[in-house]
Amino acid sequence: MGRTKARASTPQLTLTPIGATTARRGHIGDATFRAWRRSLKRTAQWLAKRAAKKKGCKKPAAPAPATPKEWVDAHNVYRCMHGVPLLKWNEVMATKAQAWAEETGGEMKHSSSEFRSNVAGFSYLGENLAWASPNPPSAAQSVKMWYDEIKDTDGGSGLVKDFNYKTGHYTQVVWKDSTDLGCGGYKGLTVCMYGPGGNFGFSEDYVANVKAPVKSEAECKQ
């Protein structure tokens, strides 16, 4: 998705009112001519000040990066709903996620399996990505977007029997055996890594790790 940058510049003002293109002192009275020139000058000064003020306007500051607590809380609301153990923050994994976000230059691109192997005591890390412009999505927005894939599970029940690209973000968010979380971001990109990684194994692993909801969101936000 491209972005177009607009740069404001102070215009060089040359005003030629309609109907006055041939105005000379010999065609209109001196007093009228001087009044017309003063009016033109005032208009030009007003437009120049307006353009300069617009040029000096600063862009709104980018929102502060999500805190570890915001990331953990955003995930754990949904894990509570599914009756699975809550995640805890892992700083080593967060550093790894941040490193990958910066390595991509903020592009939506998954890291390799090798990049996520043998990190923070886990043989393999799972990974979810989210992207928005001009600023990355918040923790709550990112996790909700991933969790909302529940609508594509079997009858919207939240249950799956195997990996499906339509539900892979959702299954990682609620994967029962995942215990640790680390997230980072760069430009519009957000990267979250999970240990041990989900979406791994055979059908019985998906059945064992992806449970149907047992509580409402309201109950888990209390």
ZADO-1210 file (C-alpha; in nm, 4 decimals, padded with zeros to 6 digits):
<atoms>
<atom x="00.0000" y="00.0000" z="00.0000" code="MET" pos="1"/>
<atom x="00.1635" y="00.3247" z="-00.1081" code="GLY" pos="2"/>
<atom x="00.1527" y="00.6583" z="00.0653" code="ARG" pos="3"/>
<atom x="00.1644" y="00.9951" z="-00.1061" code="THR" pos="4"/>
<atom x="00.3519" y="01.2702" z="00.0724" code="LYS" pos="5"/>
<atom x="00.2367" y="01.6286" z="00.0244" code="ALA" pos="6"/>
<atom x="00.4767" y="01.9105" z="00.0862" code="ARG" pos="7"/>
<atom x="00.3337" y="02.2543" z="00.1452" code="ALA" pos="8"/>
<atom x="00.5140" y="02.5482" z="-00.0083" code="SER" pos="9"/>
<atom x="00.4565" y="02.9234" z="00.0051" code="THR" pos="10"/>
<atom x="00.3057" y="03.0257" z="-00.3310" code="PRO" pos="11"/>
<atom x="00.4399" y="03.3086" z="-00.5416" code="GLN" pos="12"/>
<atom x="00.1296" y="03.5197" z="-00.5679" code="LEU" pos="13"/>
<atom x="00.0389" y="03.6888" z="-00.8947" code="THR" pos="14"/>
<atom x="-00.3205" y="03.8093" z="-00.8858" code="LEU" pos="15"/>
<atom x="-00.5005" y="03.9287" z="-01.1941" code="THR" pos="16"/>
<atom x="-00.8660" y="04.0014" z="-01.1195" code="PRO" pos="17"/>
<atom x="-01.1124" y="03.9160" z="-01.3911" code="ILE" pos="18"/>
<atom x="-01.2116" y="04.2268" z="-01.5852" code="GLY" pos="19"/>
<atom x="-00.9033" y="04.4230" z="-01.4797" code="ALA" pos="20"/>
<atom x="-00.6425" y="04.2703" z="-01.7100" code="THR" pos="21"/>
<atom x="-00.5959" y="04.5958" z="-01.9019" code="THR" pos="22"/>
<atom x="-00.6433" y="04.8390" z="-01.6153" code="ALA" pos="23"/>
<atom x="-00.4182" y="05.1450" z="-01.6371" code="ARG" pos="24"/>
<atom x="-00.4346" y="05.4835" z="-01.4718" code="ARG" pos="25"/>
<atom x="-00.5582" y="05.6323" z="-01.7925" code="GLY" pos="26"/>
<atom x="-00.8645" y="05.4067" z="-01.7943" code="HIS" pos="27"/>
<atom x="-00.9772" y="05.4517" z="-01.4323" code="ILE" pos="28"/>
<atom x="-00.9439" y="05.7309" z="-01.1771" code="GLY" pos="29"/>
<atom x="-00.6248" y="05.7601" z="-00.9702" code="ASP" pos="30"/>
<atom x="-00.8085" y="05.7147" z="-00.6394" code="ALA" pos="31"/>
<atom x="-00.9850" y="05.4033" z="-00.7643" code="THR" pos="32"/>
<atom x="-00.6587" y="05.2650" z="-00.9017" code="PHE" pos="33"/>
<atom x="-00.4770" y="05.3197" z="-00.5702" code="ARG" pos="34"/>
<atom x="-00.7606" y="05.1611" z="-00.3739" code="ALA" pos="35"/>
<atom x="-00.7551" y="04.8601" z="-00.6049" code="TRP" pos="36"/>
<atom x="-00.3769" y="04.8223" z="-00.5586" code="ARG" pos="37"/>
<atom x="-00.4081" y="04.8438" z="-00.1777" code="ARG" pos="38"/>
<atom x="-00.6814" y="04.5801" z="-00.1825" code="SER" pos="39"/>
<atom x="-00.4653" y="04.3535" z="-00.3959" code="LEU" pos="40"/>
<atom x="-00.1703" y="04.3978" z="-00.1600" code="LYS" pos="41"/>
<atom x="-00.3786" y="04.3182" z="00.1490" code="ARG" pos="42"/>
<atom x="-00.5193" y="04.0056" z="-00.0184" code="THR" pos="43"/>
<atom x="-00.1715" y="03.8884" z="-00.1211" code="ALA" pos="44"/>
<atom x="-00.0373" y="03.9433" z="00.2322" code="GLN" pos="45"/>
<atom x="-00.3286" y="03.7515" z="00.3865" code="TRP" pos="46"/>
<atom x="-00.2825" y="03.4583" z="00.1488" code="LEU" pos="47"/>
<atom x="00.0934" y="03.4492" z="00.2113" code="ALA" pos="48"/>
<atom x="00.0435" y="03.4446" z="00.5908" code="LYS" pos="49"/>
<atom x="-00.2167" y="03.1710" z="00.5583" code="ARG" pos="50"/>
<atom x="00.0160" y="02.9577" z="00.3435" code="ALA" pos="51"/>
<atom x="00.3077" y="03.0118" z="00.5837" code="ALA" pos="52"/>
<atom x="00.0925" y="02.9146" z="00.8805" code="LYS" pos="53"/>
<atom x="-00.0201" y="02.5998" z="00.7030" code="LYS" pos="54"/>
<atom x="00.3386" y="02.5117" z="00.6155" code="LYS" pos="55"/>
<atom x="00.4412" y="02.5482" z="00.9777" code="GLY" pos="56"/>
<atom x="00.1736" y="02.3103" z="01.1059" code="CYS" pos="57"/>
<atom x="00.3271" y="02.0008" z="01.2592" code="LYS" pos="58"/>
<atom x="00.1979" y="01.6505" z="01.1946" code="LYS" pos="59"/>
<atom x="00.0232" y="01.4891" z="01.4908" code="PRO" pos="60"/>
<atom x="00.2698" y="01.2931" z="01.7002" code="ALA" pos="61"/>
<atom x="00.2702" y="00.9172" z="01.6437" code="ALA" pos="62"/>
<atom x="00.1094" y="00.7239" z="01.9295" code="PRO" pos="63"/>
<atom x="00.3443" y="00.5700" z="02.1845" code="ALA" pos="64"/>
<atom x="00.4272" y="00.2022" z="02.1259" code="PRO" pos="65"/>
<atom x="00.2056" y="-00.0440" z="02.3110" code="ALA" pos="66"/>
<atom x="00.3391" y="-00.1473" z="02.6498" code="THR" pos="67"/>
<atom x="00.4075" y="-00.5102" z="02.7463" code="PRO" pos="68"/>
<atom x="00.1017" y="-00.4970" z="02.9745" code="LYS" pos="69"/>
<atom x="-00.1201" y="-00.3792" z="02.6882" code="GLU" pos="70"/>
<atom x="-00.0013" y="-00.6669" z="02.4687" code="TRP" pos="71"/>
<atom x="-00.0434" y="-00.9271" z="02.7425" code="VAL" pos="72"/>
<atom x="-00.3865" y="-00.7975" z="02.8450" code="ASP" pos="73"/>
<atom x="-00.5104" y="-00.7842" z="02.4850" code="ALA" pos="74"/>
<atom x="-00.4205" y="-01.1507" z="02.4359" code="HIS" pos="75"/>
<atom x="-00.5330" y="-01.2761" z="02.7741" code="ASN" pos="76"/>
<atom x="-00.8890" y="-01.1511" z="02.7403" code="VAL" pos="77"/>
<atom x="-00.9365" y="-01.3993" z="02.4566" code="TYR" pos="78"/>
<atom x="-00.7410" y="-01.6765" z="02.6247" code="ARG" pos="79"/>
<atom x="-00.9605" y="-01.6350" z="02.9316" code="CYS" pos="80"/>
<atom x="-01.2654" y="-01.6692" z="02.7072" code="MET" pos="81"/>
<atom x="-01.1317" y="-02.0055" z="02.5844" code="HIS" pos="82"/>
<atom x="-01.0320" y="-02.1319" z="02.9278" code="GLY" pos="83"/>
<atom x="-00.6601" y="-02.1685" z="02.8475" code="VAL" pos="84"/>
<atom x="-00.3582" y="-02.0509" z="03.0536" code="PRO" pos="85"/>
<atom x="-00.2741" y="-01.6814" z="03.0321" code="LEU" pos="86"/>
<atom x="00.0384" y="-01.5585" z="02.8541" code="LEU" pos="87"/>
<atom x="00.3294" y="-01.3814" z="03.0255" code="LYS" pos="88"/>
<atom x="00.5690" y="-01.1284" z="02.8729" code="TRP" pos="89"/>
<atom x="00.9105" y="-01.2501" z="02.7560" code="ASN" pos="90"/>
<atom x="01.1668" y="-00.9747" z="02.7013" code="GLU" pos="91"/>
<atom x="01.4023" y="-01.1942" z="02.4978" code="VAL" pos="92"/>
<atom x="01.1219" y="-01.2752" z="02.2554" code="MET" pos="93"/>
<atom x="01.0172" y="-00.9094" z="02.2431" code="ALA" pos="94"/>
<atom x="01.3724" y="-00.8137" z="02.1432" code="THR" pos="95"/>
<atom x="01.3608" y="-01.0792" z="01.8700" code="LYS" pos="96"/>
<atom x="01.0255" y="-00.9501" z="01.7425" code="ALA" pos="97"/>
<atom x="01.1564" y="-00.5929" z="01.7400" code="GLN" pos="98"/>
<atom x="01.4679" y="-00.6979" z="01.5515" code="ALA" pos="99"/>
<atom x="01.2594" y="-00.8632" z="01.2822" code="TRP" pos="100"/>
<atom x="01.0237" y="-00.5658" z="01.2473" code="ALA" pos="101"/>
<atom x="01.3223" y="-00.3374" z="01.1894" code="GLU" pos="102"/>
<atom x="01.4937" y="-00.5836" z="00.9545" code="GLU" pos="103"/>
<atom x="01.1904" y="-00.5796" z="00.7232" code="THR" pos="104"/>
<atom x="01.1894" y="-00.2002" z="00.7154" code="GLY" pos="105"/>
<atom x="00.8278" y="-00.2137" z="00.8323" code="GLY" pos="106"/>
<atom x="00.7098" y="-00.4405" z="00.5505" code="GLU" pos="107"/>
<atom x="00.4497" y="-00.7142" z="00.6027" code="MET" pos="108"/>
<atom x="00.6790" y="-01.0172" z="00.5869" code="LYS" pos="109"/>
<atom x="00.7110" y="-01.3261" z="00.8080" code="HIS" pos="110"/>
<atom x="01.0465" y="-01.4244" z="00.9506" code="SER" pos="111"/>
<atom x="01.1976" y="-01.7608" z="00.8607" code="SER" pos="112"/>
<atom x="01.1681" y="-02.0703" z="01.0775" code="SER" pos="113"/>
<atom x="01.5434" y="-02.0460" z="01.1382" code="GLU" pos="114"/>
<atom x="01.5053" y="-01.6904" z="01.2709" code="PHE" pos="115"/>
<atom x="01.2538" y="-01.8148" z="01.5282" code="ARG" pos="116"/>
<atom x="01.4329" y="-02.1355" z="01.6262" code="SER" pos="117"/>
<atom x="01.5981" y="-02.1880" z="01.9666" code="ASN" pos="118"/>
<atom x="01.4967" y="-01.8530" z="02.1141" code="VAL" pos="119"/>
<atom x="01.4419" y="-01.7879" z="02.4871" code="ALA" pos="120"/>
<atom x="01.4570" y="-02.1581" z="02.5662" code="GLY" pos="121"/>
<atom x="01.1934" y="-02.2533" z="02.3062" code="PHE" pos="122"/>
<atom x="01.2744" y="-02.4729" z="02.0078" code="SER" pos="123"/>
<atom x="01.0303" y="-02.2808" z="01.7900" code="TYR" pos="124"/>
<atom x="00.8324" y="-01.9555" z="01.8121" code="LEU" pos="125"/>
<atom x="00.4985" y="-01.8795" z="01.6479" code="GLY" pos="126"/>
<atom x="00.4443" y="-01.5415" z="01.4838" code="GLU" pos="127"/>
<atom x="00.1556" y="-01.3065" z="01.4049" code="ASN" pos="128"/>
<atom x="00.1846" y="-00.9874" z="01.2000" code="LEU" pos="129"/>
<atom x="-00.0365" y="-00.6804" z="01.1653" code="ALA" pos="130"/>
<atom x="00.0085" y="-00.3624" z="00.9608" code="TRP" pos="131"/>
<atom x="-00.1583" y="-00.0234" z="00.9351" code="ALA" pos="132"/>
<atom x="-00.0761" y="00.3214" z="00.7983" code="SER" pos="133"/>
<atom x="00.0445" y="00.5754" z="00.8915" code="PRO" pos="134"/>
<atom x="00.0877" y="00.4236" z="01.2402" code="ASN" pos="135"/>
<atom x="00.0839" y="00.0590" z="01.3509" code="PRO" pos="136"/>
<atom x="-00.2405" y="-00.0754" z="01.4978" code="PRO" pos="137"/>
<atom x="-00.2714" y="-00.0704" z="01.8752" code="SER" pos="138"/>
<atom x="-00.2316" y="-00.3877" z="02.0785" code="ALA" pos="139"/>
<atom x="-00.6080" y="-00.4220" z="02.1198" code="ALA" pos="140"/>
<atom x="-00.6721" y="-00.3607" z="01.7479" code="GLN" pos="141"/>
<atom x="-00.4057" y="-00.6092" z="01.6383" code="SER" pos="142"/>
<atom x="-00.5196" y="-00.8929" z="01.8628" code="VAL" pos="143"/>
<atom x="-00.8874" y="-00.8349" z="01.7856" code="LYS" pos="144"/>
<atom x="-00.8112" y="-00.8523" z="01.4138" code="MET" pos="145"/>
<atom x="-00.6353" y="-01.1861" z="01.4652" code="TRP" pos="146"/>
<atom x="-00.9000" y="-01.3236" z="01.6984" code="TYR" pos="147"/>
<atom x="-01.1838" y="-01.2262" z="01.4655" code="ASP" pos="148"/>
<atom x="-01.0762" y="-01.5106" z="01.2361" code="GLU" pos="149"/>
<atom x="-01.2838" y="-01.7275" z="01.4704" code="ILE" pos="150"/>
<atom x="-01.5691" y="-01.6593" z="01.2303" code="LYS" pos="151"/>
<atom x="-01.3939" y="-01.8857" z="00.9765" code="ASP" pos="152"/>
<atom x="-01.3664" y="-02.1847" z="01.2110" code="THR" pos="153"/>
<atom x="-01.6032" y="-02.4812" z="01.1854" code="ASP" pos="154"/>
<atom x="-01.9449" y="-02.3172" z="01.2055" code="GLY" pos="155"/>
<atom x="-01.7888" y="-02.0245" z="01.3904" code="GLY" pos="156"/>
<atom x="-01.7507" y="-02.2538" z="01.6919" code="SER" pos="157"/>
<atom x="-01.3867" y="-02.1699" z="01.7536" code="GLY" pos="158"/>
<atom x="-01.2811" y="-02.5292" z="01.6899" code="LEU" pos="159"/>
<atom x="-01.0447" y="-02.6476" z="01.4166" code="VAL" pos="160"/>
<atom x="-00.8994" y="-02.9839" z="01.3158" code="LYS" pos="161"/>
<atom x="-00.5998" y="-02.8644" z="01.1171" code="ASP" pos="162"/>
<atom x="-00.4127" y="-02.5566" z="01.0022" code="PHE" pos="163"/>
<atom x="-00.6041" y="-02.3175" z="00.7787" code="ASN" pos="164"/>
<atom x="-00.4562" y="-01.9934" z="00.6455" code="TYR" pos="165"/>
<atom x="-00.7904" y="-01.8236" z="00.7178" code="LYS" pos="166"/>
<atom x="-00.7680" y="-01.9008" z="01.0900" code="THR" pos="167"/>
<atom x="-00.3930" y="-01.9260" z="01.1605" code="GLY" pos="168"/>
<atom x="-00.3701" y="-01.5957" z="01.3520" code="HIS" pos="169"/>
<atom x="-00.6693" y="-01.6871" z="01.5674" code="TYR" pos="170"/>
<atom x="-00.5400" y="-02.0346" z="01.6515" code="THR" pos="171"/>
<atom x="-00.2051" y="-01.8914" z="01.7631" code="GLN" pos="172"/>
<atom x="-00.3714" y="-01.6351" z="01.9898" code="VAL" pos="173"/>
<atom x="-00.5641" y="-01.9071" z="02.1776" code="VAL" pos="174"/>
<atom x="-00.3145" y="-02.1955" z="02.1406" code="TRP" pos="175"/>
<atom x="-00.3265" y="-02.3665" z="02.4812" code="LYS" pos="176"/>
<atom x="00.0381" y="-02.4732" z="02.5088" code="ASP" pos="177"/>
<atom x="00.1807" y="-02.1279" z="02.4298" code="SER" pos="178"/>
<atom x="00.2970" y="-01.9627" z="02.7528" code="THR" pos="179"/>
<atom x="00.5159" y="-01.6660" z="02.6567" code="ASP" pos="180"/>
<atom x="00.4667" y="-01.3567" z="02.4420" code="LEU" pos="181"/>
<atom x="00.6943" y="-01.0891" z="02.2985" code="GLY" pos="182"/>
<atom x="00.5972" y="-00.8122" z="02.0547" code="CYS" pos="183"/>
<atom x="00.7702" y="-00.5326" z="01.8671" code="GLY" pos="184"/>
<atom x="00.7030" y="-00.2919" z="01.5838" code="GLY" pos="185"/>
<atom x="00.8512" y="-00.0606" z="01.3252" code="TYR" pos="186"/>
<atom x="00.6726" y="00.2019" z="01.1164" code="LYS" pos="187"/>
<atom x="00.3316" y="00.0477" z="01.0375" code="GLY" pos="188"/>
<atom x="00.4284" y="-00.3111" z="01.1219" code="LEU" pos="189"/>
<atom x="00.3548" y="-00.5056" z="01.4396" code="THR" pos="190"/>
<atom x="00.5194" y="-00.8419" z="01.5139" code="VAL" pos="191"/>
<atom x="00.4197" y="-01.0753" z="01.7974" code="CYS" pos="192"/>
<atom x="00.6044" y="-01.3988" z="01.8750" code="MET" pos="193"/>
<atom x="00.4795" y="-01.6875" z="02.0888" code="TYR" pos="194"/>
<atom x="00.6606" y="-01.9618" z="02.2743" code="GLY" pos="195"/>
<atom x="00.6253" y="-02.2453" z="02.2325" code="PRO" pos="196"/>
<atom x="00.4842" y="-02.1763" z="01.8876" code="GLY" pos="197"/>
<atom x="00.1338" y="-02.2842" z="01.7979" code="GLY" pos="198"/>
<atom x="-00.0030" y="-02.4081" z="01.4643" code="ASN" pos="199"/>
<atom x="00.2310" y="-02.7034" z="01.4906" code="PHE" pos="200"/>
<atom x="00.1707" y="-03.0760" z="01.4742" code="GLY" pos="201"/>
<atom x="-00.1083" y="-03.3009" z="01.3575" code="PHE" pos="202"/>
<atom x="-00.4870" y="-03.2884" z="01.3799" code="SER" pos="203"/>
<atom x="-00.4867" y="-03.4120" z="01.7381" code="GLU" pos="204"/>
<atom x="-00.2600" y="-03.1217" z="01.8357" code="ASP" pos="205"/>
<atom x="-00.5098" y="-02.8698" z="01.6988" code="TYR" pos="206"/>
<atom x="-00.7959" y="-03.0441" z="01.8761" code="VAL" pos="207"/>
<atom x="-00.6013" y="-03.0404" z="02.2037" code="ALA" pos="208"/>
<atom x="-00.4857" y="-02.6783" z="02.1812" code="ASN" pos="209"/>
<atom x="-00.7719" y="-02.4854" z="02.0207" code="VAL" pos="210"/>
<atom x="-01.0747" y="-02.4830" z="02.2471" code="LYS" pos="211"/>
<atom x="-01.4221" y="-02.3353" z="02.2040" code="ALA" pos="212"/>
<atom x="-01.5103" y="-02.0242" z="02.4093" code="PRO" pos="213"/>
<atom x="-01.6438" y="-02.0948" z="02.7582" code="VAL" pos="214"/>
<atom x="-01.6806" y="-01.7358" z="02.8816" code="LYS" pos="215"/>
<atom x="-01.7948" y="-01.4060" z="02.7357" code="SER" pos="216"/>
<atom x="-01.5618" y="-01.1186" z="02.6641" code="GLU" pos="217"/>
<atom x="-01.7392" y="-00.9111" z="02.9297" code="ALA" pos="218"/>
<atom x="-01.6752" y="-01.1779" z="03.1926" code="GLU" pos="219"/>
<atom x="-01.3052" y="-01.1850" z="03.1096" code="CYS" pos="220"/>
<atom x="-01.2674" y="-00.8066" z="03.1187" code="LYS" pos="221"/>
<atom x="-01.3972" y="-00.7796" z="03.4759" code="GLN" pos="222"/>
</atoms>
